Amino acid sequence: MPATLKTAVTFSEKKEVEASQLLKLFHQAPWAKDRTLEDAKEMLRQTDVALCAWDGDQLIGFGRVLTDFTYRATIWDVIVDKAYQKQGLGTEIVQRILNHPRLKRVELFWLCTRRPGFYAKLGFSAKEQTGMVWTRSRQARQE
């Protein structure tokens, strides 16, 4: 059952979001449940644009972008607290990314997802299947 919002949801660009708050969201998702506080802090430091959704002082949604601000941008980590899903917050985060003033010149937005249906409804297509992945083992990351 969706949470009843205590206040109106607010959105902010806040690269300095507390990593501990973000980790609470990450631990709700199978794709991010093993992320650590230290890694989340470093990820935030290296992120070009971050958008947050708030219910009062509670972080309830997040999305981030890595970009050259001209040709390409990649959208990562769009996540909404499970208690707030199905209320349009994920859509709003993605729309705010696509219309962000600092990203207006970006020609092509990329994303990786296990939920293509959500993004297809927002105008993304799978027509350019050019992605490839190389994975570094967890052990090698720690050496």
C-alpha positions in Angstrom: 0.0 0.0 0.0 1.5 3.4 -0.9 2.6 5.6 1.9 0.4 8.7 2.6 2.6 11.6 2.0 3.2 13.7 5.1 3.9 16.8 3.1 4.0 17.6 -0.6 6.8 15.9 -2.3 9.7 18.2 -3.2 12.5 17.8 -5.7 16.0 19.1 -5.5 19.3 18.8 -7.2 21.5 17.8 -4.3 24.8 16.2 -5.0 25.5 16.5 -1.3 22.7 14.1 -0.4 23.6 12.0 2.7 25.0 8.7 1.4 23.4 7.0 4.4 19.9 8.1 3.3 20.7 7.0 -0.3 21.9 3.6 1.0 18.5 3.0 2.6 16.9 3.3 -0.8 19.6 1.2 -2.5 19.2 -1.7 0.0 15.5 -2.0 -1.1 16.6 -2.9 -4.7 18.0 -6.3 -5.7 20.5 -4.5 -8.1 21.9 -2.3 -5.4 21.4 -4.2 -2.1 25.1 -4.9 -1.7 26.3 -1.3 -2.1 28.4 0.1 0.8 28.4 3.5 2.5 31.9 4.2 1.4 31.2 3.4 -2.2 28.0 5.4 -2.2 29.9 8.5 -0.9 32.5 8.1 -3.7 29.8 7.6 -6.3 28.0 10.8 -5.2 31.3 12.8 -5.4 31.8 11.6 -9.0 28.2 12.2 -10.2 27.6 15.2 -12.5 23.9 15.7 -11.8 21.8 14.1 -9.0 18.1 14.6 -8.5 16.3 13.8 -5.3 12.7 13.5 -4.2 11.8 14.3 -0.6 8.9 13.8 1.7 9.8 16.3 4.3 13.4 15.4 5.2 13.1 11.8 4.1 14.8 10.9 0.8 12.2 8.9 -1.1 13.6 9.0 -4.7 16.8 9.5 -6.5 18.4 9.5 -10.0 21.8 10.5 -11.3 23.6 11.4 -14.5 27.1 11.1 -15.8 27.7 13.3 -18.8 29.9 15.5 -21.1 26.9 18.0 -21.1 26.9 18.1 -24.9 26.8 14.8 -26.7 26.1 12.0 -24.3 24.6 11.5 -20.9 23.9 8.2 -19.0 21.1 7.9 -16.5 21.9 5.7 -13.5 20.3 4.6 -10.2 16.7 5.8 -10.7 15.1 4.5 -7.5 12.0 5.2 -5.5 11.3 4.0 -1.9 9.0 1.0 -2.1 6.5 2.7 0.1 6.2 5.5 -2.5 6.2 3.6 -5.7 3.3 3.7 -8.2 2.7 7.4 -7.5 4.6 8.8 -10.5 7.8 9.7 -8.6 10.1 7.7 -10.9 8.6 9.3 -13.9 9.0 12.7 -12.4 12.7 12.1 -11.6 13.4 11.0 -15.2 11.5 13.9 -16.7 13.4 16.4 -14.5 16.6 14.8 -15.7 15.7 15.0 -19.4 14.6 18.7 -18.9 17.4 19.7 -16.6 18.8 23.1 -17.6 22.4 21.8 -17.5 21.5 18.9 -19.8 19.6 20.9 -22.5 22.3 20.4 -25.1 22.7 16.7 -24.6 22.0 14.9 -27.8 21.6 11.3 -26.6 20.7 9.9 -23.2 21.6 6.3 -22.4 20.5 4.0 -19.6 20.9 0.4 -18.5 17.9 -1.2 -17.0 16.2 -4.4 -16.1 12.8 -2.6 -16.4 12.6 -1.5 -20.0 8.8 -1.2 -19.9 9.0 1.7 -17.5 11.4 3.7 -19.6 9.6 2.8 -22.9 6.6 4.7 -21.6 8.8 7.7 -21.2 10.0 7.7 -24.8 13.2 5.6 -24.6 13.7 2.9 -27.2 15.8 -0.2 -27.5 16.5 0.4 -31.2 20.2 1.0 -30.7 21.5 -2.2 -29.2 25.1 -1.3 -29.1 25.9 -1.7 -25.4 28.5 -4.1 -24.1 29.5 -4.9 -20.5 32.8 -5.8 -18.9 32.6 -6.7 -15.2 35.4 -6.4 -12.7 35.2 -9.0 -9.9 34.5 -7.7 -6.4 37.8 -9.1 -5.2 39.7 -7.2 -7.9 37.9 -4.0 -6.9 39.2 -4.3 -3.4 42.9 -5.0 -4.2 
